[in-house]
């Protein structure tokens, strides 16, 4: 009887963990999924970009450089790249950048949500508002 209770408890725990993982991914916790949804159209799913149009992120020294410089591009835009300050949360930005900075051979440190939030303040970019709609891209 005790063994059955333990097995039931373990199954319940495993089910809750699976639900929590699925919910986290649905909430934008998966960097690859966020990248594919928001960035891959230009930078390609492989991170190789489109020569002459969209830069490669794979092996890119800028991407692997100072994390705040890379985050600034997402918050303010640069060249032909739009800013994502109104369409991506600080958590989404940090998750995407952490994925990009560690994928396709890139080896750079992840970026935290708190770092993105602080950078918004430094750059005087409005805080993300989940209810806000944007037609920037």
PyMOL commands that set and color helices and strands:
alter all, ss='L'
color gray80, all
select helices_A, chain A and resi 2-26+31-38+40-43+67-76+90-100+113-123
alter helices_A, ss='H'
color red, helices_A
deselect
rebuild
show_as cartoon
